[in-house]
Amino acid sequence: RDSTIPRELKEASFENFIAETAEEKQLLAFAREQVDKYLDGMTGNTLFTGSTGIGKSHLSVAIAKAINEGYKAKGEPKSVLFVNLTEILRRVRESFNSTSQEGYYSRMLKEVDYLVLDDLGIKSDNASSKGKSSWEEEFIFDILSNRDKTIITTNLSSSEIASLYSDRVASRVRTGLEGNFLDRKSTRLNSSHSDR
């Protein structure tokens, strides 16, 4: 109900993801593996990085659906939410004159069992010289600080995340990434991008 899945991705699934190249096949295998890990009780974030158009959003919607269906099948339903970061930030900004609405979005993003945060790091008009506005930094930090199972997609590399966001936000993005990080820019799985 509260997910902000784009119209063109409403039907996205693992079954209709077209994996023709070796990279696309690796991306699909990684996404399926992450679902299995979460259904086995894993905590920690999953991070997909890579250029636009490689299927990160399609597969993150498929992950959300598979986690939702997997837990229902186990008789342990979980709440799963897919949000496009740009869209949710816009909604929160529009709710500034209504603290109850702002609190609603903040609570929703913190309390959902599994959060898919699509398009982290899209540049906005109000970016400061460091990168993001202090309000956006605080909002993202607050959400990620209160979560332990977030699937994040971005077209930024790890170093670009570090330059666009403060160290504390970048650190929260990397929470639990050991073995749960696929960097399409380097076309390899990376299990060493954690600062723990």
Phi and psi in degrees as a GROMACS rama.xvg file:
@    title "Ramachandran Plot"
@    xaxis  label "Phi"
@    yaxis  label "Psi"
@TYPE xy
-94.1448  -5.2507  ASP-2
-66.0857  149.499  SER-3
-112.233  52.4795  THR-4
-73.072  126.263  ILE-5
-59.6817  147.646  PRO-6
-51.647  -42.4187  ARG-7
-70.6562  -10.203  GLU-8
-110.46  5.50105  LEU-9
-56.214  -35.2231  LYS-10
-97.9221  7.58037  GLU-11
-60.3732  135.901  ALA-12
-153.508  170.611  SER-13
-63.5195  -36.6482  PHE-14
-66.0337  -32.703  GLU-15
-104.1  14.901  ASN-16
-80.5028  122.291  PHE-17
-86.8804  108.907  ILE-18
-110.463  96.7649  ALA-19
-102.11  -39.7264  GLU-20
-88.0934  165.321  THR-21
-60.9185  -37.7438  ALA-22
-65.9325  -42.4544  GLU-23
-65.8778  -37.5419  GLU-24
-64.9317  -39.1699  LYS-25
-65.484  -41.2112  GLN-26
-61.8823  -45.3015  LEU-27
-63.3913  -45.171  LEU-28
-62.001  -41.5573  ALA-29
-62.5603  -44.6136  PHE-30
-62.0138  -44.8945  ALA-31
-62.6846  -40.0106  ARG-32
-62.9829  -38.511  GLU-33
-66.0174  -38.6426  GLN-34
-60.1076  -46.9526  VAL-35
-58.2384  -42.4834  ASP-36
-62.6502  -45.6909  LYS-37
-64.7766  -39.2994  TYR-38
-68.0128  -21.5994  LEU-39
-87.0218  3.55757  ASP-40
98.9674  10.0303  GLY-41
-61.9426  142.65  MET-42
-114.06  161.596  THR-43
118.703  164.244  GLY-44
-86.6401  160.055  ASN-45
-120.534  134.527  THR-46
-126.592  122.91  LEU-47
-106.308  120.613  PHE-48
-119.66  153.468  THR-49
154.174  171.121  GLY-50
-69.5481  163.486  SER-51
-63.4447  140.914  THR-52
92.9044  6.50764  GLY-53
-94.5426  -3.82573  ILE-54
106.485  12.4346  GLY-55
-60.7169  -46.4009  LYS-56
-67.7219  -42.3352  SER-57
-55.8331  -49.4068  HIS-58
-71.6434  -29.815  LEU-59
-71.3058  -32.975  SER-60
-65.6333  -43.7274  VAL-61
-60.9318  -39.9586  ALA-62
-61.2173  -47.6088  ILE-63
-58.1061  -45.8327  ALA-64
-64.0138  -43.4461  LYS-65
-67.17  -38.1663  ALA-66
-64.6469  -46.1081  ILE-67
-58.3316  -49.8696  ASN-68
-68.5437  -38.2144  GLU-69
-61.8789  -44.2418  GLY-70
-71.5136  -33.8088  TYR-71
-62.5578  -42.7625  LYS-72
-63.4501  -30.9207  ALA-73
-81.1733  -5.08899  LYS-74
75.768  21.2022  GLY-75
-129.139  65.6941  GLU-76
-55.4653  139.586  PRO-77
-123.581  156.416  LYS-78
-88.344  131.966  SER-79
-130.982  130.437  VAL-80
-131.668  130.783  LEU-81
-107.697  122.675  PHE-82
-133.436  140.008  VAL-83
-83.3151  125.617  ASN-84
-59.4009  -43.0854  LEU-85
-59.8569  -42.9435  THR-86
-66.5028  -44.6686  GLU-87
-69.0076  -36.2592  ILE-88
-64.7628  -38.7322  LEU-89
-61.9394  -44.8873  ARG-90
-62.3794  -41.7449  ARG-91
-65.7888  -43.7674  VAL-92
-58.8631  -41.5664  ARG-93
-66.7412  -20.058  GLU-94
-92.9182  4.25027  SER-95
-54.4456  -33.299  PHE-96
-79.3118  -1.59007  ASN-97
-130.427  96.5361  SER-98
-61.9838  -26.8574  THR-99
-67.7372  -38.3055  SER-100
-67.0075  -44.7776  GLN-101
-59.6486  -44.0027  GLU-102
-64.0541  -34.8817  GLY-103
-60.0616  -49.9077  TYR-104
-64.5271  -43.0399  TYR-105
-61.1542  -47.7558  SER-106
-60.9271  -45.2627  ARG-107
-57.6482  -47.5431  MET-108
-68.4174  -30.337  LEU-109
-80.3132  -36.6627  LYS-110
-90.9234  -20.377  GLU-111
-61.8913  143.466  VAL-112
-63.8088  -46.213  ASP-113
-127.806  124.315  TYR-114
-115.089  127.245  LEU-115
-102.027  117.362  VAL-116
-108.23  102.036  LEU-117
-90.9485  137.233  ASP-118
67.8773  47.1972  ASP-119
-63.3864  134.314  LEU-120
91.7897  7.91886  GLY-121
-63.86  130.25  ILE-122
-66.2039  138.427  LYS-123
-117.157  163.402  SER-124
-66.9166  -26.4011  ASP-125
-98.8203  26.7447  ASN-126
-69.825  139.142  ALA-127
-85.1444  -177.908  SER-128
-64.8545  -31.3628  SER-129
-71.449  -37.2354  LYS-130
157.007  -90.377  GLY-131
-95.0846  156.616  LYS-132
-63.0054  154.857  SER-133
-63.3748  -34.232  SER-134
-63.815  -46.3156  TRP-135
-63.239  -41.9622  GLU-136
-56.1255  -50.6158  GLU-137
-62.4451  -41.5646  GLU-138
-62.2465  -49.4251  PHE-139
-65.1976  -42.434  ILE-140
-60.0054  -45.5469  PHE-141
-61.1872  -42.9727  ASP-142
-64.1315  -53.2858  ILE-143
-67.3732  -28.2674  LEU-144
-68.5248  -21.7665  SER-145
-104.634  15.977  ASN-146
-129.529  155.516  ARG-147
-133.595  6.0093  ASP-148
-144.273  88.832  LYS-149
-129.54  131.531  THR-150
-101.335  122.294  ILE-151
-120.715  132.446  ILE-152
-113.668  145.798  THR-153
-157.754  153.408  THR-154
-97.392  11.7524  ASN-155
-98.0011  147.039  LEU-156
-79.6602  171.256  SER-157
-57.298  -41.9295  SER-158
-68.744  -34.6586  SER-159
-69.1445  -36.8143  GLU-160
-60.9042  -44.5249  ILE-161
-64.6949  -32.5346  ALA-162
-83.3287  -27.0837  SER-163
-84.0811  -32.4221  LEU-164
-115.634  162.828  TYR-165
-66.9906  162.847  SER-166
-57.5647  -37.779  ASP-167
-70.2018  -35.3721  ARG-168
-70.7313  -45.4668  VAL-169
-58.1619  -38.5955  ALA-170
-63.4571  -41.5515  SER-171
-66.5677  -36.2019  ARG-172
-60.6636  -38.0406  VAL-173
-82.954  1.42531  ARG-174
-56.7029  120.54  THR-175
69.2228  26.381  GLY-176
-83.0514  -1.43837  LEU-177
-53.588  110.764  GLU-178
78.8126  4.15044  GLY-179
-122.585  38.1264  ASN-180
-135.158  123.71  PHE-181
-121.358  114.348  LEU-182
-103.255  103.576  ASP-183
-71.8526  -14.1985  ARG-184
-73.6945  -29.3763  LYS-185
-104.634  -0.57158  SER-186
50.6362  37.8463  THR-187
-147.766  154.096  ARG-188
-72.0077  143.421  LEU-189
-131.503  123.746  ASN-190
-115.044  14.6822  SER-191
-118.026  19.0651  SER-192
-98.9096  58.8658  HIS-193
-129.664  146.778  SER-194
-103.771  19.3293  ASP-195
